[in-house]
Amino acid sequence: MPREKEGYRDNLEQLNRAIPERECLRKSDVKRFTGWDYKTMAKRLRFNAFGEITKADLARQLSV
């Protein structure tokens, strides 16, 4: 069974506090949370075909 990445739970908790009303985040939500521009997000994160990402997946990708 694979282990969680270090910092995953902390990232998920921060996301839940910052954006409690939504589970699937839009690029604008991620931009507000991370402060990254759209070009940086495109390089570093994997969004679905609709330009969305779940909180759990974002927390995983932001973790070490």
mmCIF file as gemmi writes it, N, C-alpha and C atoms, coordinates in Angstrom:
data_model
loop_
_atom_site.group_PDB
_atom_site.id
_atom_site.type_symbol
_atom_site.label_atom_id
_atom_site.label_alt_id
_atom_site.label_comp_id
_atom_site.label_asym_id
_atom_site.label_entity_id
_atom_site.label_seq_id
_atom_site.pdbx_PDB_ins_code
_atom_site.Cartn_x
_atom_site.Cartn_y
_atom_site.Cartn_z
_atom_site.occupancy
_atom_site.B_iso_or_equiv
_atom_site.pdbx_formal_charge
_atom_site.auth_seq_id
_atom_site.auth_asym_id
_atom_site.pdbx_PDB_model_num
ATOM 1 N N . MET Axp A 1 ? 0.838 -1.172 0 1 0 ? 1 A 1
ATOM 2 C CA . MET Axp A 1 ? 0 0 0 1 0 ? 1 A 1
ATOM 3 C C . MET Axp A 1 ? 0.894 1.251 0 1 0 ? 1 A 1
ATOM 4 N N . PRO Axp A 2 ? 0.676 2.169 -0.957 1 0 ? 2 A 1
ATOM 5 C CA . PRO Axp A 2 ? 1.519 3.364 -1.032 1 0 ? 2 A 1
ATOM 6 C C . PRO Axp A 2 ? 1.236 4.319 0.126 1 0 ? 2 A 1
ATOM 7 N N . ARG Axp A 3 ? 2.282 4.999 0.563 1 0 ? 3 A 1
ATOM 8 C CA . ARG Axp A 3 ? 2.162 5.969 1.639 1 0 ? 3 A 1
ATOM 9 C C . ARG Axp A 3 ? 1.731 7.314 1.081 1 0 ? 3 A 1
ATOM 10 N N . GLU Axp A 4 ? 1.12 8.094 1.947 1 0 ? 4 A 1
ATOM 11 C CA . GLU Axp A 4 ? 0.793 9.469 1.568 1 0 ? 4 A 1
ATOM 12 C C . GLU Axp A 4 ? 2.07 10.285 1.51 1 0 ? 4 A 1
ATOM 13 N N . LYS Axp A 5 ? 2.104 11.237 0.614 1 0 ? 5 A 1
ATOM 14 C CA . LYS Axp A 5 ? 3.258 12.128 0.543 1 0 ? 5 A 1
ATOM 15 C C . LYS Axp A 5 ? 3.28 13.015 1.78 1 0 ? 5 A 1
ATOM 16 N N . GLU Axp A 6 ? 4.485 13.415 2.172 1 0 ? 6 A 1
ATOM 17 C CA . GLU Axp A 6 ? 4.637 14.279 3.325 1 0 ? 6 A 1
ATOM 18 C C . GLU Axp A 6 ? 3.972 15.628 3.047 1 0 ? 6 A 1
ATOM 19 N N . GLY Axp A 7 ? 3.168 16.087 3.96 1 0 ? 7 A 1
ATOM 20 C CA . GLY Axp A 7 ? 2.486 17.364 3.814 1 0 ? 7 A 1
ATOM 21 C C . GLY Axp A 7 ? 1.121 17.271 3.156 1 0 ? 7 A 1
ATOM 22 N N . TYR Axp A 8 ? 0.725 16.064 2.722 1 0 ? 8 A 1
ATOM 23 C CA . TYR Axp A 8 ? -0.558 15.902 2.029 1 0 ? 8 A 1
ATOM 24 C C . TYR Axp A 8 ? -1.722 16.335 2.921 1 0 ? 8 A 1
ATOM 25 N N . ARG Axp A 9 ? -1.769 15.818 4.15 1 0 ? 9 A 1
ATOM 26 C CA . ARG Axp A 9 ? -2.883 16.128 5.061 1 0 ? 9 A 1
ATOM 27 C C . ARG Axp A 9 ? -2.93 17.624 5.387 1 0 ? 9 A 1
ATOM 28 N N . ASP Axp A 10 ? -1.767 18.228 5.575 1 0 ? 10 A 1
ATOM 29 C CA . ASP Axp A 10 ? -1.715 19.668 5.855 1 0 ? 10 A 1
ATOM 30 C C . ASP Axp A 10 ? -2.249 20.47 4.672 1 0 ? 10 A 1
ATOM 31 N N . ASN Axp A 11 ? -1.842 20.096 3.465 1 0 ? 11 A 1
ATOM 32 C CA . ASN Axp A 11 ? -2.316 20.79 2.265 1 0 ? 11 A 1
ATOM 33 C C . ASN Axp A 11 ? -3.824 20.638 2.101 1 0 ? 11 A 1
ATOM 34 N N . LEU Axp A 12 ? -4.329 19.436 2.347 1 0 ? 12 A 1
ATOM 35 C CA . LEU Axp A 12 ? -5.763 19.187 2.213 1 0 ? 12 A 1
ATOM 36 C C . LEU Axp A 12 ? -6.546 19.99 3.244 1 0 ? 12 A 1
ATOM 37 N N . GLU Axp A 13 ? -6.038 20.069 4.449 1 0 ? 13 A 1
ATOM 38 C CA . GLU Axp A 13 ? -6.691 20.848 5.497 1 0 ? 13 A 1
ATOM 39 C C . GLU Axp A 13 ? -6.727 22.335 5.135 1 0 ? 13 A 1
ATOM 40 N N . GLN Axp A 14 ? -5.62 22.858 4.615 1 0 ? 14 A 1
ATOM 41 C CA . GLN Axp A 14 ? -5.579 24.267 4.197 1 0 ? 14 A 1
ATOM 42 C C . GLN Axp A 14 ? -6.56 24.536 3.067 1 0 ? 14 A 1
ATOM 43 N N . LEU Axp A 15 ? -6.652 23.602 2.116 1 0 ? 15 A 1
ATOM 44 C CA . LEU Axp A 15 ? -7.6 23.761 1.013 1 0 ? 15 A 1
ATOM 45 C C . LEU Axp A 15 ? -9.038 23.757 1.529 1 0 ? 15 A 1
ATOM 46 N N . ASN Axp A 16 ? -9.337 22.877 2.468 1 0 ? 16 A 1
ATOM 47 C CA . ASN Axp A 16 ? -10.695 22.81 3.018 1 0 ? 16 A 1
ATOM 48 C C . ASN Axp A 16 ? -11.059 24.088 3.769 1 0 ? 16 A 1
ATOM 49 N N . ARG Axp A 17 ? -10.099 24.699 4.45 1 0 ? 17 A 1
ATOM 50 C CA . ARG Axp A 17 ? -10.366 25.959 5.145 1 0 ? 17 A 1
ATOM 51 C C . ARG Axp A 17 ? -10.497 27.126 4.166 1 0 ? 17 A 1
ATOM 52 N N . ALA Axp A 18 ? -9.672 27.131 3.117 1 0 ? 18 A 1
ATOM 53 C CA . ALA Axp A 18 ? -9.671 28.241 2.161 1 0 ? 18 A 1
ATOM 54 C C . ALA Axp A 18 ? -10.882 28.214 1.229 1 0 ? 18 A 1
ATOM 55 N N . ILE Axp A 19 ? -11.274 27.005 0.811 1 0 ? 19 A 1
ATOM 56 C CA . ILE Axp A 19 ? -12.374 26.87 -0.15 1 0 ? 19 A 1
ATOM 57 C C . ILE Axp A 19 ? -13.307 25.765 0.333 1 0 ? 19 A 1
ATOM 58 N N . PRO Axp A 20 ? -14.121 26.043 1.345 1 0 ? 20 A 1
ATOM 59 C CA . PRO Axp A 20 ? -14.959 24.995 1.934 1 0 ? 20 A 1
ATOM 60 C C . PRO Axp A 20 ? -16.176 24.612 1.091 1 0 ? 20 A 1
ATOM 61 N N . GLU Axp A 21 ? -16.596 25.477 0.201 1 0 ? 21 A 1
ATOM 62 C CA . GLU Axp A 21 ? -17.851 25.255 -0.512 1 0 ? 21 A 1
ATOM 63 C C . GLU Axp A 21 ? -17.753 24.326 -1.716 1 0 ? 21 A 1
ATOM 64 N N . ARG Axp A 22 ? -16.56 23.911 -2.093 1 0 ? 22 A 1
ATOM 65 C CA . ARG Axp A 22 ? -16.397 23.167 -3.338 1 0 ? 22 A 1
ATOM 66 C C . ARG Axp A 22 ? -15.385 22.037 -3.181 1 0 ? 22 A 1
ATOM 67 N N . GLU Axp A 23 ? -15.634 20.893 -3.823 1 0 ? 23 A 1
ATOM 68 C CA . GLU Axp A 23 ? -14.682 19.777 -3.812 1 0 ? 23 A 1
ATOM 69 C C . GLU Axp A 23 ? -13.839 19.759 -5.092 1 0 ? 23 A 1
ATOM 70 N N . CYS Axp A 24 ? -14.45 20.159 -6.185 1 0 ? 24 A 1
ATOM 71 C CA . CYS Axp A 24 ? -13.754 20.204 -7.467 1 0 ? 24 A 1
ATOM 72 C C . CYS Axp A 24 ? -13.438 21.671 -7.77 1 0 ? 24 A 1
ATOM 73 N N . LEU Axp A 25 ? -12.16 21.992 -7.877 1 0 ? 25 A 1
ATOM 74 C CA . LEU Axp A 25 ? -11.724 23.379 -7.99 1 0 ? 25 A 1
ATOM 75 C C . LEU Axp A 25 ? -11.473 23.794 -9.432 1 0 ? 25 A 1
ATOM 76 N N . ARG Axp A 26 ? -11.821 25.028 -9.735 1 0 ? 26 A 1
ATOM 77 C CA . ARG Axp A 26 ? -11.522 25.605 -11.044 1 0 ? 26 A 1
ATOM 78 C C . ARG Axp A 26 ? -10.138 26.219 -11.008 1 0 ? 26 A 1
ATOM 79 N N . LYS Axp A 27 ? -9.626 26.545 -12.176 1 0 ? 27 A 1
ATOM 80 C CA . LYS Axp A 27 ? -8.3 27.155 -12.244 1 0 ? 27 A 1
ATOM 81 C C . LYS Axp A 27 ? -8.257 28.476 -11.488 1 0 ? 27 A 1
ATOM 82 N N . SER Axp A 28 ? -9.337 29.213 -11.502 1 0 ? 28 A 1
ATOM 83 C CA . SER Axp A 28 ? -9.365 30.487 -10.776 1 0 ? 28 A 1
ATOM 84 C C . SER Axp A 28 ? -9.256 30.267 -9.272 1 0 ? 28 A 1
ATOM 85 N N . ASP Axp A 29 ? -9.848 29.17 -8.748 1 0 ? 29 A 1
ATOM 86 C CA . ASP Axp A 29 ? -9.73 28.846 -7.326 1 0 ? 29 A 1
ATOM 87 C C . ASP Axp A 29 ? -8.285 28.496 -6.971 1 0 ? 29 A 1
ATOM 88 N N . VAL Axp A 30 ? -7.66 27.71 -7.841 1 0 ? 30 A 1
ATOM 89 C CA . VAL Axp A 30 ? -6.27 27.299 -7.606 1 0 ? 30 A 1
ATOM 90 C C . VAL Axp A 30 ? -5.352 28.514 -7.68 1 0 ? 30 A 1
ATOM 91 N N . LYS Axp A 31 ? -5.628 29.415 -8.609 1 0 ? 31 A 1
ATOM 92 C CA . LYS Axp A 31 ? -4.83 30.645 -8.744 1 0 ? 31 A 1
ATOM 93 C C . LYS Axp A 31 ? -4.919 31.48 -7.473 1 0 ? 31 A 1
ATOM 94 N N . ARG Axp A 32 ? -6.123 31.609 -6.925 1 0 ? 32 A 1
ATOM 95 C CA . ARG Axp A 32 ? -6.318 32.375 -5.693 1 0 ? 32 A 1
ATOM 96 C C . ARG Axp A 32 ? -5.607 31.704 -4.518 1 0 ? 32 A 1
ATOM 97 N N . PHE Axp A 33 ? -5.61 30.37 -4.471 1 0 ? 33 A 1
ATOM 98 C CA . PHE Axp A 33 ? -4.995 29.644 -3.36 1 0 ? 33 A 1
ATOM 99 C C . PHE Axp A 33 ? -3.467 29.662 -3.44 1 0 ? 33 A 1
ATOM 100 N N . THR Axp A 34 ? -2.911 29.398 -4.634 1 0 ? 34 A 1
ATOM 101 C CA . THR Axp A 34 ? -1.466 29.279 -4.77 1 0 ? 34 A 1
ATOM 102 C C . THR Axp A 34 ? -0.774 30.599 -5.094 1 0 ? 34 A 1
ATOM 103 N N . GLY Axp A 35 ? -1.481 31.499 -5.781 1 0 ? 35 A 1
ATOM 104 C CA . GLY Axp A 35 ? -0.867 32.746 -6.218 1 0 ? 35 A 1
ATOM 105 C C . GLY Axp A 35 ? -0.103 32.594 -7.524 1 0 ? 35 A 1
ATOM 106 N N . TRP Axp A 36 ? -0.178 31.427 -8.134 1 0 ? 36 A 1
ATOM 107 C CA . TRP Axp A 36 ? 0.512 31.177 -9.402 1 0 ? 36 A 1
ATOM 108 C C . TRP Axp A 36 ? -0.308 31.719 -10.558 1 0 ? 36 A 1
ATOM 109 N N . ASP Axp A 37 ? 0.371 32.082 -11.658 1 0 ? 37 A 1
ATOM 110 C CA . ASP Axp A 37 ? -0.359 32.469 -12.86 1 0 ? 37 A 1
ATOM 111 C C . ASP Axp A 37 ? -0.755 31.201 -13.629 1 0 ? 37 A 1
ATOM 112 N N . TYR Axp A 38 ? -1.572 31.371 -14.656 1 0 ? 38 A 1
ATOM 113 C CA . TYR Axp A 38 ? -2.114 30.224 -15.383 1 0 ? 38 A 1
ATOM 114 C C . TYR Axp A 38 ? -1.029 29.415 -16.093 1 0 ? 38 A 1
ATOM 115 N N . LYS Axp A 39 ? 0.001 30.087 -16.567 1 0 ? 39 A 1
ATOM 116 C CA . LYS Axp A 39 ? 1.093 29.402 -17.261 1 0 ? 39 A 1
ATOM 117 C C . LYS Axp A 39 ? 1.843 28.474 -16.296 1 0 ? 39 A 1
ATOM 118 N N . THR Axp A 40 ? 2.106 28.943 -15.09 1 0 ? 40 A 1
ATOM 119 C CA . THR Axp A 40 ? 2.791 28.135 -14.09 1 0 ? 40 A 1
ATOM 120 C C . THR Axp A 40 ? 1.924 26.945 -13.683 1 0 ? 40 A 1
ATOM 121 N N . MET Axp A 41 ? 0.627 27.18 -13.509 1 0 ? 41 A 1
ATOM 122 C CA . MET Axp A 41 ? -0.275 26.081 -13.15 1 0 ? 41 A 1
ATOM 123 C C . MET Axp A 41 ? -0.29 25.015 -14.237 1 0 ? 41 A 1
ATOM 124 N N . ALA Axp A 42 ? -0.279 25.429 -15.497 1 0 ? 42 A 1
ATOM 125 C CA . ALA Axp A 42 ? -0.291 24.479 -16.606 1 0 ? 42 A 1
ATOM 126 C C . ALA Axp A 42 ? 0.959 23.61 -16.61 1 0 ? 42 A 1
ATOM 127 N N . LYS Axp A 43 ? 2.095 24.179 -16.197 1 0 ? 43 A 1
ATOM 128 C CA . LYS Axp A 43 ? 3.348 23.423 -16.161 1 0 ? 43 A 1
ATOM 129 C C . LYS Axp A 43 ? 3.412 22.455 -14.984 1 0 ? 43 A 1
ATOM 130 N N . ARG Axp A 44 ? 2.877 22.878 -13.832 1 0 ? 44 A 1
ATOM 131 C CA . ARG Axp A 44 ? 3.086 22.121 -12.598 1 0 ? 44 A 1
ATOM 132 C C . ARG Axp A 44 ? 1.948 21.201 -12.192 1 0 ? 44 A 1
ATOM 133 N N . LEU Axp A 45 ? 0.73 21.45 -12.675 1 0 ? 45 A 1
ATOM 134 C CA . LEU Axp A 45 ? -0.435 20.699 -12.211 1 0 ? 45 A 1
ATOM 135 C C . LEU Axp A 45 ? -1.147 20.013 -13.369 1 0 ? 45 A 1
ATOM 136 N N . ARG Axp A 46 ? -1.827 18.918 -13.05 1 0 ? 46 A 1
ATOM 137 C CA . ARG Axp A 46 ? -2.607 18.184 -14.04 1 0 ? 46 A 1
ATOM 138 C C . ARG Axp A 46 ? -4.1 18.41 -13.771 1 0 ? 46 A 1
ATOM 139 N N . PHE Axp A 47 ? -4.742 19.153 -14.662 1 0 ? 47 A 1
ATOM 140 C CA . PHE Axp A 47 ? -6.175 19.398 -14.579 1 0 ? 47 A 1
ATOM 141 C C . PHE Axp A 47 ? -6.901 18.424 -15.501 1 0 ? 47 A 1
ATOM 142 N N . ASN Axp A 48 ? -8.207 18.221 -15.258 1 0 ? 48 A 1
ATOM 143 C CA . ASN Axp A 48 ? -8.973 17.361 -16.162 1 0 ? 48 A 1
ATOM 144 C C . ASN Axp A 48 ? -9.333 18.139 -17.429 1 0 ? 48 A 1
ATOM 145 N N . ALA Axp A 49 ? -10.083 17.523 -18.313 1 0 ? 49 A 1
ATOM 146 C CA . ALA Axp A 49 ? -10.413 18.132 -19.602 1 0 ? 49 A 1
ATOM 147 C C . ALA Axp A 49 ? -11.269 19.385 -19.448 1 0 ? 49 A 1
ATOM 148 N N . PHE Axp A 50 ? -11.946 19.527 -18.312 1 0 ? 50 A 1
ATOM 149 C CA . PHE Axp A 50 ? -12.792 20.686 -18.07 1 0 ? 50 A 1
ATOM 150 C C . PHE Axp A 50 ? -12.051 21.804 -17.337 1 0 ? 50 A 1
ATOM 151 N N . GLY Axp A 51 ? -10.764 21.615 -17.086 1 0 ? 51 A 1
ATOM 152 C CA . GLY Axp A 51 ? -9.972 22.625 -16.389 1 0 ? 51 A 1
ATOM 153 C C . GLY Axp A 51 ? -10.203 22.632 -14.894 1 0 ? 51 A 1
ATOM 154 N N . GLU Axp A 52 ? -10.555 21.473 -14.34 1 0 ? 52 A 1
ATOM 155 C CA . GLU Axp A 52 ? -10.815 21.358 -12.91 1 0 ? 52 A 1
ATOM 156 C C . GLU Axp A 52 ? -9.886 20.329 -12.276 1 0 ? 52 A 1
ATOM 157 N N . ILE Axp A 53 ? -9.786 20.394 -10.937 1 0 ? 53 A 1
ATOM 158 C CA . ILE Axp A 53 ? -8.964 19.459 -10.189 1 0 ? 53 A 1
ATOM 159 C C . ILE Axp A 53 ? -9.619 19.278 -8.818 1 0 ? 53 A 1
ATOM 160 N N . THR Axp A 54 ? -9.594 18.074 -8.284 1 0 ? 54 A 1
ATOM 161 C CA . THR Axp A 54 ? -10.167 17.853 -6.961 1 0 ? 54 A 1
ATOM 162 C C . THR Axp A 54 ? -9.208 18.359 -5.888 1 0 ? 54 A 1
ATOM 163 N N . LYS Axp A 55 ? -9.744 18.635 -4.726 1 0 ? 55 A 1
ATOM 164 C CA . LYS Axp A 55 ? -8.904 19.091 -3.615 1 0 ? 55 A 1
ATOM 165 C C . LYS Axp A 55 ? -7.863 18.043 -3.253 1 0 ? 55 A 1
ATOM 166 N N . ALA Axp A 56 ? -8.282 16.782 -3.228 1 0 ? 56 A 1
ATOM 167 C CA . ALA Axp A 56 ? -7.359 15.704 -2.869 1 0 ? 56 A 1
ATOM 168 C C . ALA Axp A 56 ? -6.216 15.61 -3.873 1 0 ? 56 A 1
ATOM 169 N N . ASP Axp A 57 ? -6.533 15.721 -5.152 1 0 ? 57 A 1
ATOM 170 C CA . ASP Axp A 57 ? -5.49 15.635 -6.185 1 0 ? 57 A 1
ATOM 171 C C . ASP Axp A 57 ? -4.558 16.843 -6.126 1 0 ? 57 A 1
ATOM 172 N N . LEU Axp A 58 ? -5.108 18.018 -5.891 1 0 ? 58 A 1
ATOM 173 C CA . LEU Axp A 58 ? -4.276 19.212 -5.767 1 0 ? 58 A 1
ATOM 174 C C . LEU Axp A 58 ? -3.351 19.104 -4.555 1 0 ? 58 A 1
ATOM 175 N N . ALA Axp A 59 ? -3.882 18.648 -3.44 1 0 ? 59 A 1
ATOM 176 C CA . ALA Axp A 59 ? -3.063 18.481 -2.23 1 0 ? 59 A 1
ATOM 177 C C . ALA Axp A 59 ? -1.931 17.49 -2.48 1 0 ? 59 A 1
ATOM 178 N N . ARG Axp A 60 ? -2.233 16.43 -3.208 1 0 ? 60 A 1
ATOM 179 C CA . ARG Axp A 60 ? -1.233 15.418 -3.544 1 0 ? 60 A 1
ATOM 180 C C . ARG Axp A 60 ? -0.14 16.008 -4.442 1 0 ? 60 A 1
ATOM 181 N N . GLN Axp A 61 ? -0.535 16.777 -5.435 1 0 ? 61 A 1
ATOM 182 C CA . GLN Axp A 61 ? 0.426 17.345 -6.378 1 0 ? 61 A 1
ATOM 183 C C . GLN Axp A 61 ? 1.269 18.459 -5.742 1 0 ? 61 A 1
ATOM 184 N N . LEU Axp A 62 ? 0.728 19.143 -4.744 1 0 ? 62 A 1
ATOM 185 C CA . LEU Axp A 62 ? 1.471 20.198 -4.06 1 0 ? 62 A 1
ATOM 186 C C . LEU Axp A 62 ? 2.429 19.648 -3.007 1 0 ? 62 A 1
ATOM 187 N N . SER Axp A 63 ? 2.213 18.397 -2.598 1 0 ? 63 A 1
ATOM 188 C CA . SER Axp A 63 ? 3.051 17.793 -1.551 1 0 ? 63 A 1
ATOM 189 C C . SER Axp A 63 ? 4.403 17.395 -2.09 1 0 ? 63 A 1
ATOM 190 N N . VAL Axp A 64 ? 5.346 17.259 -1.196 1 0 ? 64 A 1
ATOM 191 C CA . VAL Axp A 64 ? 6.732 16.911 -1.539 1 0 ? 64 A 1
ATOM 192 C C . VAL Axp A 64 ? 6.79 15.531 -2.142 1 0 ? 64 A 1
